[in-house]
Amino acid sequence: MSSALTVVLRSKLLTLLSLLSLMYIPISTAQAEGNVQRSTSFIKVEAGEFYSVGLREDGSVWTWGRNLYSELGLQEQMSVGAITAPVRLLGLDHIQVIATNNNGYQLAVKADGTVWEWGRATDSVKHGILPRQIPGLTGIVSVAAGSSIGIALREDGSVLEWARNQDSQVIAINPIIVPGLKDVTKLVIANGETAYAITQDGKVWYWNAATTDGKLKLTKPTMIKGLPPMVQVATSHGIDRKGQAWSWELGYSLQSDLKTTQLTVTKQPKKFHPELKLKEIRGGLNYSLLLTEKGDIYSYGFQFAGKEGKVSGISKVTTIAAGSYHNLAIDSLGRVWGWGADKWFETGNNPGTPEGMVYRPALMRDAITMKVNGEPLKSMFPAMMREDHTILTPLKDVARAFGGDVTVAVVDGYYAYTLQLEDKEITFHINDPEPYILINGNRVSITKDMISGTSGAILVTSSFWRLLGFHLTWDSAACELNIALDI
């Protein structure tokens, strides 16, 4: 018979910021097999409003930051407001393209040409969509996400557009072909429902969409005159084939009948920053980020993430992302950097100032794959590496993966946690002047750095796992930790 393995944490009720789901067990990578190296390379990032999404070279998708509206795709019903470090989205493998509408809704394209969605639902403020395939879309090479629409580029150069489902159920969509467009090479949604397309000849086209009762109505795509052949667009800016930056402005103008309005070019295209030769441009909230061919970043226009001009503290950048209040970049080593607003951990690290800002680009925490007995751990909480190279792992989810469970109760104004697992009984005494643990009644002294109860989290070192018979394997090349139970 298995007996109760009891874990009791006594902390004042008012100081707890979370319940058991935020409990972590750290494992020293120095004691695991291999040495810690950088995480597997990231190749693409997207910066939403207070949250982030990243695509790794291995085709996996990671997310972090605010989750108040289930924008991360980790929960169908929101219960945790933020994720402090990158966590892998299970069910998304072999991904080649990711896109966000910056307001909680994401799309992705798999290597097989299928389209997947996740994030904030439309039928409830805090209802979320777990990663799932959108039926009826195949042969897709790229996507863009809007407030209530999605658009996709097909292999033949044609463009499909559809209205998002108004509930969280998997329902077949009714995509329509955007008329008048062929040989399209790139797509982007500039703002809400306004879309751009670049054709093989470098021409830029724009159109708008409106949805009424789930029905989609499109305006006729219109070419922007006065631009040279272009290779990229973002909001109202773009890059031509020579790497020169251009800007223009779209707006609604009153038509001749004095009753209707139409989306038109209200400011004609003009060059800006002629001294820079660019390879990427991304649009944020009233500003743009510019990436030069040399790998330097410049900001253009007002933004909350720093002053206009060259971004210092980072170089050799390969790609960028511009959010409403924070920015992301990937360097030549595949590492993610973040700066700007960080109250929700959207830069991938701890806030650098009391007001929750990171003013200088900082490296994101490592994206660690967590496995139990060789299988990916089902958890919405990330494994996190500390500065001393111990790794924090979600206790409750690890316990469940081994057939155990954890319950919580309030006793005399304190939280008490009980873990049911195998045939050991352990009690943690972390608030004692000399902290210790009881293992089947045997007292074992510990140091304060071996265990912690900060913010409702139990933290212990890797020696704890080995006392329970666990075996640790650290794959530094894949940034992957596996916990197995020796038999």
N, C-alpha and C positions, 0 to 999 in steps of 0.2 A: 504494500500500500504506500502511496505517496503521502507525505506529510506537508504541512503548510510551511512555506518559506516566507517568513514575515519580515517585511521591511517597514519600519516605523520612522517617520520623519516628523519631528515636532518643531514647528515654526509658528510664529504668531500669525493669526488668521489674516490680519489686516495687511501684512507685508507680502503675502503670497500674490504673485502676478498671474499665476497659471496653475492648472491642476496637473494631474499625473501625466497627461500627454506631453508635457514639457520636461519630464525627467530624463536626464542623460547619464550614460555611463561612459567615462573616458577610457581609452585604451592606448597605452604608450606604443607608438610606432617603433620606438627603439627596441622594444621587447618582441615585437612581431617580426616576421621574416621580411628581409629587404630593408631598404632605406627610403625615406620620404623624398619624392621628386615632385616636380610640378604636375598639375593635373593634365589629363588628355586635352589636346588642343581644341579651343573653341574657334569656329570659323564664321559665326554670325551671332549678332545680338540685336535685341529690340528693346527699346526703353518706353514703357507705357507710363501712365499717370501713377506714380509712386510704386511701380513694380517693374520687373525685368524678366526677359526670356532669353535663353541662349541655346545655340545649336553647336554640338561638338562634332568633331571630324568623324567620330564613330557612328553618327546618325542619331544620337540620343538628344533629348530636349530637357533643359533644366530651367527652373524658375525660382524666383525669390522676391521678397518685398511685401507690399501690402496685399492683404487678402480679405478686406472688409466686405467686399462684394463678390467673393468667390472667384475673383479674376484669375487666380493662379491655376485653376483646373484641378485642385487637390481635394475639394469637398463639394458634394451636392448641396449641403446645407452648412453655411458658414458657422464655425465655432471658434476659429483661431484667426485673429486679426492681422498677423504678420508672420512671415517666415524669414529668419535672420541670416540664412546662408543658402546656397544653391541646393535644391532638392530635385531629384530626377523624376520626370513624369513617366510612370509606367504605362505601357501600351503604345508609346510612341517610339518606334524603332525604324531604322533605315530612312530617316527624314532627310530631305535635301533642301527644303525651303521652309522658312517660318515667316509669319507676318502678323501684325497686331493692329487693331484700330485705335490703340493707345488708351482705350477706356474699358479694358477688361476682357476683350474678345479676341481670340487668336485662331489662325488657320495655318495649316502645314501641308506640304506635299511629300508623299513617300516616293521611294525609288520606283515603285510600280505604277506611279501616275495617279494614285488615289488621293483624295483630299480629306483632311481630318480637322476637327474643330474642338475647342475647349475654352473654358472661362466663364465669364458672366452671362447668365441667361437673360432673356428679355421679359419673362413672365413674372419675375419676382426680384426685388432689390438684392437679396442675399442668396438667391438660388444659383447654383453653379452647374456647369456642364463638365463632366469628366471626359478625357480624351476619347473621341469616337469618330468613326468614319461617316462622311456625308454621302448618302446613297446617290447613285446616278452620275457621279463625276469620275471619269477615267481619262487617261491620256493627257493629264494635266502636267505642265512643266513649271508653272508659277502661279501665285495667288496674291490677292490683296484683300484686306478686311476693312469694311466700313461700319458705320454705326448700326445700320439695319440691313446691310447688303454684303455680298461677297462677289468678287470677280476672279476669273481664272483664265489663264492663257493656255490654249491647247497646242499640241505638237504641230498642228498645221498652220499656226499663226493667227487663228481666230480667237475671239474673246467671248467668254460666257459670263453672264451676270445673273444673280438670283437674289430674292428677298429672304432674309433669315426667318426661320420658323419662330412663331410667336409663343411657343411653349417649349418645354425642355424635352419633349419626346422626340425620338428619332423618326422623322417624317420625310418622305421623299420630297426634294425641292423641285421647282419648275424653272430650270435655267433657260434663259433666252440668249440668242446670239446677238451681240452688240452690232447693229447694222453699220455698214460702210467702213469697217475696219478689216484689213488683211495684212499679212506679213508683219504682224506685231512681234516685237522682240522683248519689250519690257512693259510692266504695268505698275501703277502706284495709285493709291487713293490719297488725295491731297488733304481733304478736310471733310469729314462727315461722309457725304455721298458723291463728292466730286472726284472723278477719276481722270488719270492721264494714261496715254499709251504712246510708245515710241515705235515707229515702223522701221523696216530695214533701211529705208532711205534717209533715216534720221529725222523725219518729221514728227512733231509733237501734236497730239490730238487730245481734246478734253471733252467731257460730257458730264451730265448730272443725272441723278436718279431720284425718284420719289416712290415711297411705298404707301399704299392705302389699303387697309384690311388685308395685308399680306400680298397684294398685287403690285407688281413692279412696272413703273413707267419711266422710260429713258428719253433724254433729249438727244438730238442728232449730234454725233461727234463732229467737232469743229477743229480745224487746223489752226495753230497759232502762227500767224505770219510774222516775218521779220527775224526769225531764228535761223542760224546756220544748222547743218546736220548735228543732231544732239545724240548723246549716249546715255544721259541720265536726267531725271527730273525729281524734284521734291518740293511739295507745296507750290510756291511761286518762283522757284529757282531751278536752274539746271546747268549741265556741263556739256559743252560741245566736243566734237571729236579732237580738237586741239588742246583740250583741258581748260578752256576758258569758261569762267562763270558768267551766267546770265540771270537776270531777274525780270519779272513782269507781274502783273496783277490782274486777277479775275474778280468780277463783281456783277451784280444784277443791275441791268439798265431798263428803263421804262420804254416800252415799245410804242410804235406809231399810233396804236389804238388807245394809248394813255390808260390802259387798264391792266395789261399784263407785263411781266418782267421776264428777262432772258439773261442767262449767264453769258457774259462776254468779257473780252480783254479790255480792261479799263485803263491800264497803263502799259504802253508798248514795251517790248523787250529792249533791254540795254545791258551792257557789260558792267561787271563790278569786280573789284580785286584783280585788275589785269596783270598784276605782278606775280600772281600765283598760277601754277599749273596744277590742276586738280584731277583726282581720280575718283572721288566720291563726294556726294553732298546729301545731307539728311536734314529734314525739316522738323523743327520743334514748335513750341508755343511762341509765335511772333519772332522767331529767329531761325537760323540755319547753322549747321556745323559743316565745315569744309575740311576735307582731307587732301593734302597735297601728294604728288607722286613721290616726294621724298619721305613721306610718312609723318608729316607734321599736321597739327590740327589748329584750325582757326574758327572762331565764332563770329557770326555776322548778324547784327541786330541785338535788341535787348533780350537778356535771358537771366534766369535766377541762378544759374549754375556758375556764374563768374562774369568777368568783364569781357567786353568785345575785344577781339584781337587774337593773338596767338596764345594757345593753351600751353602753359609751361609744365614741366615735370613729367613729360611723357614723349617718347619718340619711337620711330620705327613702327608706326601704326599701320595695320593692314585694312581695318574696317571700323566704322563708327555707328553710333545710334544716338538720336536726339529725342529726349522725352520732354514732357511738359516742364519738369523742374529738375531733371537730372540727366547726365550724359554717360555713355558707355563707350569703350573702345577696346579693340583687341590688338595686341602687339604681335611682332614677328614670331614670338615664341608660343602664340596661341593663348596667352593669358588675358584675362578680362580686367580692365581698369574702370573705375567709376568715380564720379564727382558730382557735386550739386546737392540737392535735397536728399536727406538720408534718415528722416525720422522713422521711416518704415523699412529701413535696411535695404532700400532699393539699389544702392550702389554695390551691395554685396559685402559690406563690411560694417563695423560699428560706426555710429555718427562721430565725426571728428570734433564737434563743438557742442556746447550746451543747447544751442538753438537747432541742432540736428542737421548741420551742414558739413559737407566735405568740400573744402575750397581748392584742394590740390588733388589731382588724380591719384587714387590709391588702389592697390591690387585687391581684387575680390578674393574672398576665402576660396580655398580649393573645393572643387566639386567632387565629392567623394561618393563612389558607388558602394552601397552597403548590401552585403549578402549574408544570408544565414543558410548554412549547409549547402552553399553553392547557388542558392536561388535568390533573386533580388528581394530585398526586404520591402514588404508593403507598408509604407509609412509616409505620412505627409510631412514628417520632420526630418531635417537633414542630419547627416553625420558631419561634425564640425571639428576641424583641427585647431588646437590651441597653439599659442606661441611656444609652449614647451614640447610641442609635437605629440601631445596626447590627443586622442580622437574621441569626441563625444558622440554617443549613439543613443537613440531613443529607447529607454528601458522598457516601456510598456509594449511597444511593437516587437522588440526582440523577444520578450517573454512570450508573447502570443505566438510568434513564429516557432517557438520550441514547445508549443502545446500548453503553455501556462497562461495566466491572466493576472491582472492587478485590479484591486478594488480600493476605494478610498472612503474614509469615514471621518467625521469630525468628532473628536473626543475632548471634552473640556475646553473647547475653543481652539483646538489644534487639529491639523490634518494628520490622519494616520493612514499609511499606505500598506496594503498587504499583497504580497506576490505569492501566488500558488504555482510552484514549480518543483518537480522531481522530489527528492527525499532529503532536502536540506532545509534547515531553519536558521535564518540569519536576521538579527535585529541590529539596526544601525543606531548608534548613540552619537550623533554629530554635534549636539549642543552642549555636551559635557565638556568641562574644562580640559579634560584629557580624552579626546574622542576615541571610541573603540567600537568594534563590532563583535557580536556573539554569533558563533557558528556552531549550531547544535549544542549550545550552552557553553562552549569554550570561548573565553574572552581573548580577542586579538587586538592589540594596540595599533593605532594608525596615526599618521601625521595629518596635520590639517590640510596639507596640499593633496592628500590622497582622497579626501572626501569633502564635499561641500553641499550646503543646502541653500545656496543663493537663489532667490527668485523662484522658489518652489522646485528646484532641481536637485536630485541626488547625483553626485559625481564621485566615482571611485576609479582607482587605477586598474591597469590590466591584470595585476596580481589577483584581484578579486575574481576575475573570470577564470583564471587558472585554478583557483581554490575550488571552484564549482565544476571543474573538469572540462572547461571549454578550451578549444584550440584556435589560435589566431593566425591568420595569414594575411600579410600586407603585400599587394602587388603595386609597386611604386610606378611602374610604367603605365598601368591603367588607372592609377589612383583608386584602388579598390580594396576594401576590407571585407574579409570573410570570417565569420564566427561559426565554428562547428563544435558539436558536443562529442567528445571522444567516447567510443563504445568499447 
